[in-house]
Every structure is written in structure tokens, then in C-alpha cells.
Amino acid sequence: MNKIKELILRLNRNDVIRYVFFGGCTTLVNLVIFYVLRRCGIGLITANIISIIIAILFAYVVNSRFVFHDNCRTLKDHFHPFCKFVSARLVTMVVEVGGVWLLVEVMGMYDMLGKFLTQFIVLVLNYIFSKFLVFTTGKKERKVS
């Protein structure tokens, strides 16, 4: 049992591992909401955009708190990183919406498969943006101390 606990603690120290885990959770939120909206008769693009927006909000919270351990103490501290996060996610949202449209409408792929396949590209781009552009608050402070 101690070896399992040590393994979990060691994996938790790696931000890539944490990002993949919480990225998976974010992807699950995105896919489940997309699926539910499509089954409720919502159009492809509308369902995709709504599911992405909800996933973006979820992702900001978990990435800030659990993945990159951003050092924001107040709501005001979160404003700048949140704006950068949303801006970066809007870029990948264009990639995702365009990718899903291309795979489903142009190439005739099943909508859930097209949505799932675009997630890999989006996951990598989101990690790069989050790691190097968004969650930087307090990192300089930690290096100096």
C-alpha cells in the first residue's frame, strides 16, 4: 500500500501527469455535454460551442488550482490569468470547432468520433498555452525565494 501511495505522490509532482489527468476530466466534461446537447436536438455547431465554453470554465479552475498551482490569492489576482486562459482557449476553440466541422460535415465522420479525434490536438495546444503563457503568477516569486 505504501508503494502505491508513493507512486501516486510521485506522479502528482509532475505537472504533465496532472495536466493529462485533469485534461482528461475536462475532455470528459466537454464530450458528455456535447453528447447530451446533441441528443436533445441542439445543432452541431451550437452544441459544440456550448460544451467547449463549459469545459473552458471547468479547465480554468482545475488547471489553476491543481495542475499549475498558480499563486493567485484573490479574485483580482485571477483576472489577468483568466483573461489569458480564455484567450488561449478561444484559439483552440477555433481549431476544435473547425476540426469537428471538417471531420463531420465535410468528411462524413460520426459526430462523436470527430469530436473525440480533435481533442488530441486541442489537448497538446492547451497544455503549451497554459504552461508557458497563462499560469505564470507566482512562479518568478518561487524561483527567487
NURO-407255 format. One record per residue (C-alpha): residue number from 1; residue in three letters; x, y, z. Coordinates in steps of 0.001 Angstrom, whole numbers. Layout:
REM residues N
 pos code       u       v       w
 NUM  ala       X       Y       Z
...
REM end
This chain:
REM residues 145
 pos code       u       v       w
   1  met       0       0       0
   2  asn    2907    2368     769
   3  lys    4374    1760   -2705
   4  ile    1085    2727   -4311
   5  lys     914    5840   -2158
   6  glu    4500    6749   -3102
   7  leu    3730    6236   -6802
   8  ile     672    8480   -6586
   9  leu    2661   11179   -4769
  10  arg    5487   10948   -7336
  11  leu    3039   11210  -10238
  12  asn    1309   14150   -8564
  13  arg    4601   16101   -8570
  14  asn    4697   16052  -12384
  15  asp    2607   18813  -13978
  16  val    2358   16900  -17272
  17  ile     790   13921  -15479
  18  arg   -1578   16229  -13588
  19  tyr   -2429   18040  -16821
  20  val   -3186   14798  -18665
  21  phe   -5420   13644  -15802
  22  phe   -7340   16911  -15476
  23  gly   -7257   17370  -19245
  24  gly   -8972   14005  -19448
  25  cys  -11563   15211  -16950
  26  thr  -12058   18386  -18993
  27  thr  -12388   16345  -22176
  28  leu  -14953   14146  -20449
  29  val  -16951   17219  -19394
  30  asn  -16753   18519  -22971
  31  leu  -17789   15202  -24562
  32  val  -20623   14442  -22129
  33  ile  -22159   17891  -22503
  34  phe  -21759   17715  -26299
  35  tyr  -23411   14278  -26355
  36  val  -26327   15372  -24158
  37  leu  -26910   18550  -26175
  38  arg  -26817   16648  -29484
  39  arg  -29286   14068  -28152
  40  cys  -31552   16961  -27101
  41  gly  -31619   18079  -30728
  42  ile  -29202   21009  -30455
  43  gly  -27344   21714  -33725
  44  leu  -23763   20545  -34233
  45  ile  -22017   23922  -34027
  46  thr  -24174   25246  -31151
  47  ala  -23734   22072  -29091
  48  asn  -20005   22142  -29769
  49  ile  -19596   25782  -28707
  50  ile  -21683   25366  -25524
  51  ser  -19773   22233  -24498
  52  ile  -16442   23967  -25125
  53  ile  -17413   27043  -23065
  54  ile  -18406   24903  -20087
  55  ala  -15223   22847  -20458
  56  ile  -13135   26048  -20560
  57  leu  -14595   27236  -17250
  58  phe  -14026   23829  -15667
  59  ala  -10475   23677  -17063
  60  tyr   -9511   27093  -15701
  61  val  -10440   26090  -12163
  62  val   -8662   22724  -12175
  63  asn   -5598   23949  -14087
  64  ser   -5146   26981  -11883
  65  arg   -5609   25130   -8633
  66  phe   -4442   21559   -9185
  67  val   -2200   21426  -12257
  68  phe     -60   24547  -12307
  69  his    -632   25624   -8686
  70  asp    -996   29235   -9756
  71  asn    -310   31623   -6897
  72  cys   -3491   33701   -7155
  73  arg   -4810   34603   -3737
  74  thr   -7738   36894   -4558
  75  leu  -10374   37141   -7245
  76  lys   -8487   40168   -8582
  77  asp   -5329   38026   -8891
  78  his   -7256   35597  -11112
  79  phe   -8439   38277  -13543
  80  his   -5304   38519  -15722
  81  pro   -4575   34748  -15898
  82  phe   -8269   34050  -16567
  83  cys   -8286   36521  -19481
  84  lys   -5110   34934  -20901
  85  phe   -6577   31457  -20377
  86  val   -9832   32312  -22144
  87  ser   -7928   33999  -24993
  88  ala   -5740   30920  -25486
  89  arg   -8771   28640  -25280
  90  leu  -10593   30721  -27872
  91  val   -7720   29993  -30255
  92  thr   -8018   26258  -29640
  93  met  -11814   26542  -29772
  94  val  -11461   27705  -33384
  95  val   -9244   24676  -34051
  96  glu  -11783   22402  -32366
  97  val  -14910   23823  -33986
  98  gly  -13212   23843  -37386
  99  gly  -11849   20344  -36876
 100  val  -15199   18906  -35821
 101  trp  -16944   20643  -38717
 102  leu  -14333   19331  -41167
 103  leu  -14457   15768  -39867
 104  val  -18255   15571  -39500
 105  glu  -19749   17800  -42188
 106  val  -17090   17546  -44895
 107  met  -15645   14077  -44349
 108  gly  -18879   12448  -43119
 109  met  -17482   11115  -39866
 110  tyr  -19783   10257  -36945
 111  asp  -20115   13396  -34762
 112  met  -18810   11879  -31511
 113  leu  -15795   10359  -33286
 114  gly  -14975   13678  -34962
 115  lys  -15295   15464  -31617
 116  phe  -13109   12874  -29883
 117  leu  -10335   12983  -32511
 118  thr   -9995   16771  -32343
 119  gln   -9409   16528  -28598
 120  phe   -5842   15252  -29041
 121  ile   -4674   18315  -30962
 122  val   -6547   20626  -28603
 123  leu   -5074   18924  -25511
 124  val   -1491   19465  -26685
 125  leu   -2077   23086  -27718
 126  asn   -3874   23870  -24447
 127  tyr   -1008   22448  -22386
 128  ile    1552   24566  -24235
 129  phe    -526   27734  -23865
 130  ser   -1313   27079  -20193
 131  lys    2217   26135  -19166
 132  phe    4081   28929  -20910
 133  leu    1607   31781  -21359
 134  val   -1172   31593  -18791
 135  phe    -244   30144  -15407
 136  thr    2826   32170  -14563
 137  thr    1598   34057  -11486
 138  gly    3921   33484   -8571
 139  lys    6399   31323  -10462
 140  lys    9030   34050  -10511
 141  glu    8452   34594   -6798
 142  arg    9079   30908   -6079
 143  lys   12335   30869   -8061
 144  val   13711   33906   -6202
 145  ser   12936   32585   -2717
REM end
